[in-house]
């Protein structure tokens, strides 16, 4: 029975991973990735739920998000039309929004079938397990050729480029996109550890979440140094919300602090040992924490990637029309920039970028209201959205889509009313 339950949890974790880190299979068309497959599953579950309750309910909260995405897509379409381009990267954002939402409902419905409920804590547990697993898989791929051959034979994720630039990769988890999603999960782990009373009283949950936290913080940075943003924010949140620095410190806060300190020292010891004894790990650590090594050895915090960003990639519009409505071009090869702020403004102007930015303000404020105990967490989500645009053009709707599927009425796509 225990083994059966373990395999159930393992299959659900794999399903959540295929949502959170979508991949394409080599034996299927590249455009048919696991996110789209889950979206089809989600549409079926949603239809069945609506039939069961004999109604289709779309809350005002979700309707507000839909209106913002429609407006953003429309502005991008106008930019493409005015400029006579054919780059519909974000003119079709409403389609991407819908696919993420239905895919999230597919994952949500499967979790609900097994557990009978889905809440923020359960999602955090699964995402922590998924990201921990991705870090382990990345090390296995890097160190065991047979594992790499098996993964590369069935998964199509641009691994040729990862090998060319000598970067670790998991199954769908690579480069800045992985770093951003690792950051989201690190913040969620810190939030649950700091705010959930049942977790704070359970030493096994504390140890498990902290092991996942330090593994993602270490190996996640080897995969993508963007993970460091999440490490910093999550640590700041933990220090602020854990209750360790209040006048009256509760026992569970002391217990949490002891475990955090103990596992932190253990993580530092293991990393230091491997740094000294394993050449590959040595090189990966120096890449992951290049800025800190440069600061310690040369007195200057810098990395090659940030130097390149600051030197070459701050590209801004050269005329008023592009500033206002954009050039209708998003592909980074056009302007040779990865910076999110530049690419969004160059694509759809200040008007489009303002609507897109407000969309994430809306999501963060909405869920901070729905989950008042986690307002600090959603404030960090909002901060993360704007910080990562300094480096890459991506977003964190992947987590908001899951949250839109939760609430008081489990039979509708959104339970916030």
C-alpha positions as CSV (number, residue, x, y, z in Angstrom):
1,X,0.0,0.0,0.0
2,X,2.8,2.4,0.9
3,X,4.6,1.6,-2.4
4,X,1.4,2.2,-4.3
5,X,0.9,5.6,-2.7
6,X,4.5,6.5,-3.4
7,X,4.0,5.7,-7.1
8,X,0.8,7.8,-7.1
9,X,2.7,10.8,-5.7
10,X,5.5,10.2,-8.1
11,X,3.2,10.2,-11.1
12,X,1.5,13.4,-9.9
13,X,4.8,15.1,-9.4
14,X,5.8,14.1,-13.0
15,X,2.5,15.6,-14.2
16,X,3.1,18.8,-12.3
17,X,6.6,19.0,-13.7
18,X,5.2,18.6,-17.3
19,X,3.0,21.6,-16.5
20,X,5.6,23.7,-14.7
21,X,8.5,22.8,-17.1
22,X,6.8,21.9,-20.4
23,X,8.7,19.7,-22.9
24,X,8.2,18.3,-26.4
25,X,8.7,14.7,-27.2
26,X,11.0,13.6,-30.1
27,X,8.4,11.2,-31.5
28,X,5.7,14.0,-31.6
29,X,5.6,17.3,-33.5
30,X,7.7,19.9,-31.7
31,X,4.8,22.4,-31.3
32,X,2.8,19.7,-29.4
33,X,4.3,20.1,-26.0
34,X,3.1,18.9,-22.6
35,X,1.5,22.2,-21.7
36,X,-0.9,21.9,-24.7
37,X,-1.6,18.3,-23.9
38,X,-2.5,19.2,-20.3
39,X,-4.6,22.1,-21.6
40,X,-6.7,19.6,-23.5
41,X,-7.0,17.5,-20.4
42,X,-8.0,20.6,-18.4
43,X,-10.7,21.5,-20.9
44,X,-12.2,18.0,-20.5
45,X,-12.2,18.2,-16.7
46,X,-13.6,21.7,-16.8
47,X,-16.4,20.6,-19.1
48,X,-17.2,17.6,-16.8
49,X,-17.2,19.9,-13.7
50,X,-19.5,22.4,-15.4
51,X,-21.9,19.6,-16.4
52,X,-21.9,18.3,-12.9
53,X,-22.8,21.7,-11.3
54,X,-25.0,22.7,-14.3
55,X,-23.4,26.1,-14.6
56,X,-20.4,27.9,-16.0
57,X,-19.0,30.5,-13.5
58,X,-16.4,33.0,-14.4
59,X,-15.6,35.3,-11.4
60,X,-15.1,39.0,-11.7
61,X,-11.5,38.4,-10.6
62,X,-10.7,36.1,-13.5
63,X,-12.7,38.3,-15.8
64,X,-10.5,41.2,-14.9
65,X,-7.4,39.2,-15.8
66,X,-9.0,38.2,-19.1
67,X,-9.8,41.8,-20.0
68,X,-6.2,42.9,-19.3
69,X,-4.8,40.1,-21.5
70,X,-7.2,40.9,-24.3
71,X,-6.3,44.6,-24.1
72,X,-2.6,43.8,-24.1
73,X,-3.0,41.4,-27.1
74,X,-5.0,44.0,-28.9
75,X,-2.3,46.7,-28.4
76,X,0.4,44.3,-29.6
77,X,-1.8,43.4,-32.7
78,X,-2.2,47.1,-33.4
79,X,1.6,47.6,-33.2
80,X,2.2,44.7,-35.6
81,X,-0.5,46.1,-38.0
82,X,0.8,49.7,-37.9
83,X,4.4,48.6,-38.5
84,X,3.5,46.0,-41.1
85,X,5.3,43.2,-39.4
86,X,4.3,39.6,-38.9
87,X,5.7,39.0,-35.4
88,X,2.6,38.0,-33.4
89,X,4.7,36.8,-30.4
90,X,2.6,38.7,-27.8
91,X,-0.3,39.7,-30.1
92,X,-1.5,36.1,-29.3
93,X,-0.8,36.4,-25.6
94,X,-4.5,35.8,-24.9
95,X,-4.0,32.4,-26.5
96,X,-1.0,31.7,-24.3
97,X,-3.0,32.9,-21.3
98,X,-5.8,30.4,-22.1
99,X,-3.5,27.5,-22.7
100,X,-1.7,28.1,-19.4
101,X,-5.0,28.4,-17.5
102,X,-6.5,25.2,-19.0
103,X,-3.2,23.3,-18.5
104,X,-3.2,24.5,-14.9
105,X,-6.8,23.2,-14.5
106,X,-5.6,19.8,-15.9
107,X,-2.9,19.6,-13.2
108,X,-5.2,21.0,-10.6
109,X,-8.0,18.4,-11.3
110,X,-5.6,15.5,-11.2
111,X,-4.3,16.7,-7.8
112,X,-7.8,17.1,-6.6
113,X,-8.8,13.6,-7.6
114,X,-6.0,12.1,-5.5
115,X,-6.1,14.4,-2.5
116,X,-9.7,15.6,-2.4
117,X,-8.5,19.2,-2.2
118,X,-5.9,21.6,-3.5
119,X,-4.5,24.5,-1.5
120,X,-1.4,26.7,-1.5
121,X,0.5,24.4,0.8
122,X,-0.1,21.3,-1.3
123,X,1.0,23.1,-4.5
124,X,4.1,24.3,-2.7
125,X,5.0,20.7,-1.6
126,X,4.6,19.4,-5.2
127,X,6.5,22.3,-6.8
128,X,9.3,21.9,-4.2
129,X,9.5,18.2,-5.1
130,X,9.5,18.9,-8.8
131,X,12.3,21.5,-8.6
132,X,14.3,19.3,-6.3
133,X,13.9,16.5,-8.8
134,X,14.9,18.7,-11.7
135,X,18.1,19.6,-9.9
136,X,18.9,15.9,-9.3
137,X,18.1,15.0,-12.9
138,X,20.3,17.8,-14.1
139,X,23.3,16.4,-12.2
140,X,22.5,12.8,-13.4
141,X,22.4,14.1,-17.0
142,X,25.7,15.9,-16.6
143,X,27.5,13.0,-14.9
144,X,26.0,9.8,-16.3
145,X,26.2,9.5,-20.1
146,X,23.5,6.8,-20.2
147,X,21.0,9.1,-18.5
148,X,21.8,11.9,-20.9
149,X,21.3,9.7,-23.9
150,X,18.0,8.4,-22.6
151,X,16.7,11.9,-21.9
152,X,18.0,13.4,-25.2
153,X,16.5,10.5,-27.2
154,X,13.0,11.2,-26.1
155,X,12.9,14.9,-25.0
156,X,13.3,17.7,-27.5
157,X,14.3,20.9,-25.6
158,X,17.1,22.5,-27.5
159,X,19.7,20.5,-25.6
160,X,22.3,20.9,-28.4
161,X,22.5,24.6,-27.4
162,X,22.8,23.7,-23.7
163,X,25.8,21.5,-24.5
164,X,27.3,24.1,-26.8
165,X,27.4,26.7,-24.0
166,X,28.2,24.0,-21.3
167,X,25.1,24.5,-19.1
168,X,23.3,22.1,-16.9
169,X,19.7,21.2,-17.8
170,X,16.9,19.1,-16.5
171,X,13.8,17.9,-18.3
172,X,12.3,21.2,-19.5
173,X,14.3,23.1,-16.9
174,X,17.1,25.2,-18.3
175,X,18.5,28.8,-18.7
176,X,16.7,31.8,-17.3
177,X,13.2,30.4,-17.6
178,X,14.1,27.7,-15.1
179,X,15.8,30.2,-12.9
180,X,12.7,32.4,-12.7
181,X,10.5,29.4,-11.8
182,X,13.0,28.1,-9.3
183,X,12.9,31.6,-7.7
184,X,9.1,31.4,-7.5
185,X,9.3,28.1,-5.7
186,X,12.0,29.2,-3.3
187,X,9.8,32.1,-2.3
188,X,6.8,29.8,-1.8
189,X,8.9,27.4,0.4
190,X,9.9,30.4,2.5
191,X,6.3,31.5,2.7
192,X,4.9,28.1,3.8
193,X,7.7,27.6,6.4
194,X,7.1,31.0,7.8
195,X,3.3,31.2,7.8
196,X,1.8,27.8,8.0
197,X,1.4,26.7,11.7
198,X,1.1,23.0,10.9
199,X,4.3,22.9,8.8
200,X,6.2,24.8,11.5
201,X,5.2,22.1,14.1
202,X,6.2,19.2,11.9
203,X,10.0,18.5,11.9
204,X,9.8,16.1,8.9
205,X,8.1,18.8,6.7
206,X,10.6,21.4,7.9
207,X,13.5,19.2,7.0
208,X,12.1,18.1,3.7
209,X,11.3,21.7,2.6
210,X,14.7,23.0,3.7
211,X,16.5,20.2,1.9
212,X,14.6,21.1,-1.2
213,X,15.3,24.8,-0.6
214,X,19.1,24.4,-0.3
215,X,19.3,22.0,-3.2
216,X,17.4,24.4,-5.5
217,X,19.5,27.3,-4.2
218,X,22.8,25.5,-5.0
219,X,22.1,23.3,-8.1
220,X,19.5,25.7,-9.4
221,X,22.1,28.4,-9.6
222,X,24.3,26.0,-11.6
223,X,21.4,25.6,-14.1
224,X,20.6,29.4,-14.1
225,X,22.1,32.2,-12.1
226,X,18.7,33.9,-12.2
227,X,17.9,31.5,-9.3
228,X,20.0,33.8,-7.1
229,X,17.2,36.4,-7.3
230,X,14.8,33.9,-5.6
231,X,17.4,32.9,-3.1
232,X,17.9,36.5,-2.0
233,X,14.2,37.3,-1.9
234,X,13.2,34.0,-0.1
235,X,15.9,34.5,2.5
236,X,14.8,38.0,3.1
237,X,11.2,36.9,3.5
238,X,12.2,34.0,5.8
239,X,14.2,36.4,8.1
240,X,11.3,38.9,8.2
241,X,8.4,36.4,8.6
242,X,9.8,33.6,10.6
243,X,9.4,35.3,14.0
244,X,13.0,34.8,15.0
245,X,13.6,38.5,15.6
246,X,10.6,39.5,17.6
247,X,10.7,40.5,21.3
248,X,8.9,37.3,22.2
249,X,10.1,34.4,20.1
250,X,7.9,31.3,19.9
251,X,9.2,27.8,20.3
252,X,8.3,26.8,16.7
253,X,10.3,29.9,15.5
254,X,13.3,28.8,17.4
255,X,12.9,25.2,16.2
256,X,12.6,26.4,12.6
257,X,15.7,28.6,13.0
258,X,17.7,25.8,14.4
259,X,16.9,23.5,11.5
260,X,17.5,26.2,9.0
261,X,21.0,27.0,10.5
262,X,21.9,23.3,10.8
263,X,21.0,22.4,7.2
264,X,22.6,25.6,5.9
265,X,25.9,24.6,7.6
266,X,25.5,21.0,6.2
267,X,24.9,22.4,2.7
268,X,27.9,24.7,3.0
269,X,30.1,21.7,4.2
270,X,29.0,19.4,1.4
271,X,29.4,22.1,-1.3
272,X,32.9,23.0,0.1
273,X,34.0,19.4,0.1
274,X,32.8,18.8,-3.5
275,X,34.3,22.1,-4.6
276,X,37.7,20.8,-3.4
277,X,37.5,17.2,-4.6
278,X,35.4,17.2,-7.8
279,X,36.6,19.1,-10.8
280,X,33.2,19.3,-12.6
281,X,31.5,20.5,-9.4
282,X,34.3,23.0,-8.9
283,X,33.7,24.5,-12.3
284,X,29.9,24.5,-11.9
285,X,30.1,26.2,-8.5
286,X,32.4,28.9,-9.9
287,X,29.9,29.5,-12.7
288,X,26.9,29.5,-10.3
289,X,28.4,32.0,-7.9
290,X,30.8,33.9,-10.3
291,X,29.8,37.3,-8.9
292,X,30.7,36.2,-5.3
293,X,34.0,34.7,-6.4
294,X,35.0,37.8,-8.3
295,X,34.1,39.9,-5.3
296,X,36.1,37.7,-2.9
297,X,39.1,37.4,-5.2
298,X,39.2,40.7,-7.0
299,X,37.1,43.0,-4.8
300,X,34.5,43.6,-7.6
301,X,31.1,42.0,-7.9
302,X,30.6,41.2,-11.6
303,X,29.8,38.3,-14.0
304,X,30.3,37.9,-17.7
305,X,26.6,37.9,-18.4
306,X,25.9,41.1,-16.5
307,X,28.8,42.8,-18.2
308,X,27.4,41.8,-21.6
309,X,23.9,43.0,-20.6
310,X,25.2,46.4,-19.4
311,X,27.6,46.8,-22.4
312,X,25.5,45.6,-25.3
313,X,21.8,45.0,-24.5
314,X,20.3,48.2,-23.3
315,X,18.7,49.1,-26.6
316,X,15.9,51.7,-26.6
317,X,13.6,53.1,-29.4
318,X,15.1,55.8,-31.6
319,X,11.8,57.5,-32.5
320,X,8.6,58.6,-30.8
321,X,6.3,56.1,-32.6
322,X,8.3,53.2,-31.4
323,X,8.3,54.6,-27.8
324,X,4.5,55.0,-27.9
325,X,3.3,51.9,-29.8
326,X,6.4,49.9,-30.5
327,X,8.0,48.5,-33.7
328,X,6.0,45.2,-33.8
329,X,9.2,43.2,-33.6
330,X,10.0,41.0,-30.6
331,X,12.5,38.4,-31.6
332,X,15.8,39.2,-29.8
333,X,17.9,38.8,-32.9
334,X,16.3,42.0,-34.3
335,X,17.7,44.3,-31.6
336,X,20.2,41.8,-30.1
337,X,18.8,42.3,-26.6
338,X,17.5,39.8,-24.0
339,X,16.4,42.5,-21.5
340,X,12.7,42.3,-20.9
341,X,12.1,46.0,-20.5
342,X,13.8,46.8,-23.8
343,X,12.1,44.0,-25.8
344,X,8.6,44.7,-24.5
345,X,8.9,48.5,-25.2
346,X,10.5,47.9,-28.6
347,X,7.7,45.5,-29.4
348,X,4.5,47.3,-28.2
349,X,5.7,50.6,-26.8
350,X,5.2,52.2,-23.4
351,X,1.4,51.7,-23.8
352,X,1.6,48.0,-24.3
353,X,4.3,47.5,-21.7
354,X,2.2,49.5,-19.1
355,X,-0.8,47.2,-19.6
356,X,1.4,44.1,-19.4
357,X,3.1,45.3,-16.2
358,X,-0.3,46.2,-14.6
359,X,-1.5,42.7,-15.4
360,X,1.1,41.3,-12.9
361,X,0.3,44.1,-10.4
362,X,-3.3,43.0,-10.6
363,X,-2.5,39.3,-10.1
364,X,-0.2,40.0,-7.1
365,X,-2.7,42.4,-5.4
366,X,-5.6,40.0,-6.0
367,X,-4.0,37.0,-4.5
368,X,-2.5,39.0,-1.6
369,X,-6.2,39.9,-0.8
370,X,-7.3,36.3,-1.1
371,X,-4.4,34.9,1.0
372,X,-3.8,37.7,3.6
373,X,-1.3,35.5,5.6
374,X,0.9,35.4,2.5
375,X,0.8,39.1,1.5
376,X,4.6,39.2,1.8
377,X,5.0,36.3,-0.6
378,X,2.9,38.0,-3.2
379,X,4.7,41.2,-2.8
380,X,7.9,39.3,-3.6
381,X,6.2,37.7,-6.6
382,X,5.4,41.2,-7.8
383,X,9.0,42.3,-7.2
384,X,10.3,39.2,-8.9
385,X,8.2,40.0,-12.0
386,X,9.9,43.4,-12.4
387,X,13.4,42.3,-11.4
388,X,13.7,39.5,-13.9
389,X,12.8,41.9,-16.7
390,X,16.2,43.4,-16.1
391,X,17.7,40.3,-17.6
392,X,15.1,38.3,-19.6
393,X,11.7,38.7,-21.2
394,X,9.6,36.1,-19.4
395,X,6.8,36.1,-16.8
396,X,5.5,34.1,-13.8
397,X,1.9,33.6,-14.9
398,X,2.6,29.9,-14.7
399,X,2.0,30.1,-10.9
400,X,-0.9,32.5,-11.0
401,X,-2.7,30.1,-13.4
402,X,-2.6,27.4,-10.8
403,X,-3.9,29.8,-8.1
404,X,-6.8,30.9,-10.4
405,X,-7.9,27.3,-10.3
406,X,-8.3,27.2,-6.5
407,X,-10.7,28.7,-4.1
408,X,-13.9,28.0,-2.2
409,X,-15.7,26.3,-5.1
410,X,-13.6,23.4,-6.4
411,X,-16.0,22.8,-9.3
412,X,-15.3,25.9,-11.2
413,X,-12.2,27.3,-12.9
414,X,-12.0,30.1,-10.4
415,X,-13.4,30.2,-6.9
416,X,-12.6,33.8,-6.1
417,X,-15.8,35.7,-6.0
